[in-house]
Amino acid sequence: MTDFTISSVSAAYQTSKTTSVSKTDTAKNSSITATVKEDTAAVFEKSDASFSINNNDPASRKALVDALKADADARTKQFTDLVHSMISKQGGAFKKLGDLFEAVKKGEISVDPEVVAQAKADVAEDGYWGVKQTSERLISFAKGLAGNDPDAADKMIDAVKKGFNQATKAWGSKLPDICQETVDKTVEALEKWRDELKGVTTATE
């Protein structure tokens, strides 16, 4: 009799920031300060399950296989949901910047230059919602969930594409180009990593 323990990867990331925007109400000739808090969190719940397997019992072995598959499917879904959420937030950050510029141009709001600079920095190449940082977070989560399993890596790659498609559908139209660039960079990096895993596996066989 053999004991098996299944544990999925637990990873967490959370950040929050506050941006203040001063809006002038021309009708009442007064200023309104709006505080926008942006939070993003990705938490992968740790699931633990223990099984006593009788190697001579086909039903017992099947139970293990089914449990392993269910655990893998759950992790893939978690990552798909994460991609959907992060890409949607990235698109939202980019859209807010565009809306901010448009409102300033029309004279609808008065904004501190530092607020504009921060909004631009957030979606810049090296910004928090930029292509580089967003893709790096996705890659990190994917690798943590897949471990060193090339098959699991393939599932993470599919999850990136599925999550992006879900985000696009929820957006209702084409997402900003920054989102597509992020997904392309993420998929490219994960495919390279998967191929390296397969190369290591082949060399040691």
C-alpha positions as CSV (number, residue, x, y, z in Angstrom):
1,M,0.0,0.0,0.0
2,T,1.4,3.4,-1.0
3,D,0.4,6.8,0.3
4,F,0.2,9.7,-2.1
5,T,-0.2,13.4,-1.3
6,I,-1.3,15.9,-4.0
7,S,-0.6,19.6,-3.4
8,S,-1.2,22.4,-5.9
9,V,1.0,25.4,-6.0
10,S,0.0,28.3,-3.8
11,A,1.0,31.7,-5.0
12,A,-0.2,35.2,-4.1
13,Y,0.3,38.7,-5.4
14,Q,-1.5,41.8,-4.3
15,T,-1.0,45.5,-4.8
16,S,-3.1,48.6,-4.3
17,K,-2.6,52.2,-5.1
18,T,-4.6,55.4,-4.8
19,T,-4.8,58.2,-7.3
20,S,-6.4,61.5,-6.6
21,V,-8.0,63.5,-9.4
22,S,-9.4,67.0,-9.0
23,K,-12.4,67.7,-11.1
24,T,-13.8,71.2,-11.6
25,D,-17.6,71.5,-11.6
26,T,-18.1,74.6,-13.8
27,A,-21.8,74.7,-13.0
28,K,-21.2,75.0,-9.2
29,N,-17.7,76.6,-9.5
30,S,-16.4,74.1,-7.0
31,S,-13.8,71.3,-7.0
32,I,-14.5,67.7,-6.4
33,T,-11.7,65.3,-5.4
34,A,-12.2,61.8,-6.5
35,T,-10.1,59.0,-5.1
36,V,-9.7,55.9,-7.3
37,K,-8.3,52.8,-5.7
38,E,-7.0,50.1,-7.9
39,D,-6.5,46.7,-6.4
40,T,-5.4,43.5,-8.1
41,A,-5.0,40.2,-6.4
42,A,-4.2,36.7,-7.6
43,V,-4.4,34.0,-5.0
44,F,-4.1,30.3,-5.8
45,E,-5.7,28.3,-3.1
46,K,-3.6,25.4,-1.8
47,S,-5.5,22.1,-2.1
48,D,-4.3,19.0,-0.3
49,A,-5.6,15.6,-0.7
50,S,-4.2,12.3,0.6
51,F,-4.9,8.9,-0.8
52,S,-4.1,5.4,0.2
53,I,-3.5,3.4,-3.0
54,N,-3.6,-0.3,-3.4
55,N,-1.3,-1.1,-6.3
56,N,-3.2,-4.3,-7.0
57,D,-6.6,-2.6,-7.1
58,P,-7.5,-1.0,-10.5
59,A,-10.3,1.1,-8.9
60,S,-7.8,2.5,-6.4
61,R,-5.3,3.4,-9.1
62,K,-8.1,5.0,-11.2
63,A,-9.1,7.1,-8.1
64,L,-5.5,8.5,-8.0
65,V,-5.5,9.3,-11.7
66,D,-8.9,11.0,-11.5
67,A,-7.7,13.0,-8.5
68,L,-4.5,14.1,-10.3
69,K,-6.5,15.2,-13.3
70,A,-9.0,17.1,-11.3
71,D,-6.2,18.9,-9.4
72,A,-4.5,19.8,-12.7
73,D,-7.8,21.0,-14.2
74,A,-8.5,23.2,-11.2
75,R,-5.0,24.8,-11.4
76,T,-5.5,25.5,-15.1
77,K,-8.8,27.1,-14.5
78,Q,-7.4,29.3,-11.8
79,F,-4.7,30.5,-14.1
80,T,-7.2,31.1,-17.0
81,D,-9.2,33.3,-14.6
82,L,-6.1,35.1,-13.5
83,V,-5.1,35.9,-17.1
84,H,-8.7,37.1,-17.8
85,S,-8.5,39.4,-14.7
86,M,-5.1,40.8,-15.3
87,I,-5.6,41.5,-19.0
88,S,-8.9,43.2,-18.3
89,K,-7.3,45.4,-15.6
90,Q,-4.4,46.2,-17.9
91,G,-6.9,47.3,-20.7
92,G,-8.8,49.3,-18.1
93,A,-5.6,51.1,-17.0
94,F,-4.8,52.0,-20.6
95,K,-8.3,53.2,-21.3
96,K,-8.4,55.4,-18.2
97,L,-5.3,57.1,-19.4
98,G,-6.9,57.8,-22.8
99,D,-10.1,59.0,-21.1
100,L,-8.0,61.2,-18.8
101,F,-6.2,62.9,-21.7
102,E,-9.4,63.4,-23.6
103,A,-11.1,65.0,-20.6
104,V,-8.2,67.3,-20.0
105,K,-8.1,68.3,-23.7
106,K,-11.8,69.2,-23.5
107,G,-11.3,71.2,-20.4
108,E,-13.6,69.0,-18.4
109,I,-11.2,68.3,-15.6
110,S,-8.1,69.8,-14.0
111,V,-5.4,67.3,-13.2
112,D,-2.2,67.6,-11.2
113,P,0.8,66.9,-13.7
114,E,2.1,64.3,-11.3
115,V,-1.2,62.3,-11.7
116,V,-0.8,62.4,-15.5
117,A,2.8,61.3,-15.2
118,Q,1.9,58.4,-12.9
119,A,-0.9,57.3,-15.2
120,K,1.5,57.3,-18.2
121,A,4.2,55.5,-16.1
122,D,1.7,52.7,-15.2
123,V,1.2,51.6,-18.8
124,A,4.7,52.4,-20.0
125,E,6.9,49.5,-21.1
126,D,8.4,49.1,-17.6
127,G,5.3,50.3,-15.8
128,Y,3.2,48.2,-13.5
129,W,0.6,47.6,-16.2
130,G,3.1,47.7,-19.0
131,V,3.9,44.8,-21.3
132,K,7.1,43.8,-19.4
133,Q,5.8,43.7,-15.9
134,T,2.4,42.2,-16.7
135,S,3.9,39.4,-18.8
136,E,6.5,38.7,-16.2
137,R,3.8,38.2,-13.5
138,L,1.9,35.9,-15.8
139,I,5.0,33.9,-16.7
140,S,5.9,33.6,-13.0
141,F,2.5,32.2,-12.1
142,A,2.4,29.8,-15.0
143,K,5.8,28.4,-14.2
144,G,4.9,28.0,-10.5
145,L,1.8,26.1,-11.4
146,A,3.3,23.9,-14.2
147,G,6.5,23.0,-12.3
148,N,8.9,21.3,-14.7
149,D,6.2,19.4,-16.6
150,P,6.2,20.2,-20.3
151,D,2.6,18.9,-20.6
152,A,1.5,21.2,-17.8
153,A,3.4,24.0,-19.5
154,D,1.3,23.4,-22.6
155,K,-1.9,23.7,-20.6
156,M,-0.7,27.0,-19.1
157,I,0.0,28.4,-22.6
158,D,-3.5,27.4,-23.7
159,A,-4.8,29.0,-20.5
160,V,-3.1,32.3,-21.5
161,K,-4.9,32.3,-24.9
162,K,-8.2,31.3,-23.4
163,G,-8.0,33.9,-20.7
164,F,-7.2,36.6,-23.3
165,N,-10.2,35.5,-25.4
166,Q,-12.5,35.6,-22.4
167,A,-11.2,39.1,-21.6
168,T,-11.8,40.2,-25.1
169,K,-15.3,38.9,-25.1
170,A,-16.1,40.6,-21.8
171,W,-14.5,43.9,-23.1
172,G,-17.1,43.8,-25.9
173,S,-14.6,45.0,-28.6
174,K,-10.9,44.7,-29.5
175,L,-8.7,45.2,-26.4
176,P,-6.0,47.8,-26.5
177,D,-2.9,46.7,-28.4
178,I,-0.9,46.7,-25.1
179,C,-3.0,43.6,-24.1
180,Q,-2.2,41.7,-27.3
181,E,1.5,42.5,-27.0
182,T,1.5,41.3,-23.4
183,V,-0.1,38.0,-24.3
184,D,2.2,37.5,-27.3
185,K,5.3,38.1,-25.1
186,T,3.9,35.8,-22.4
187,V,3.1,32.9,-24.9
188,E,6.5,33.3,-26.6
189,A,8.4,33.1,-23.3
190,L,6.3,30.1,-22.1
191,E,6.8,28.2,-25.4
192,K,10.6,28.7,-25.2
193,W,10.5,27.5,-21.6
194,R,8.4,24.5,-22.5
195,D,10.8,23.6,-25.3
196,E,13.7,23.8,-23.0
197,L,12.0,21.4,-20.6
198,K,11.4,19.0,-23.4
199,G,15.0,19.3,-24.4
200,V,16.2,18.4,-20.9
201,T,13.8,15.5,-20.7
202,T,14.9,14.1,-24.0
203,A,18.6,14.4,-23.1
204,T,18.2,12.5,-19.9
205,E,16.2,9.6,-21.3
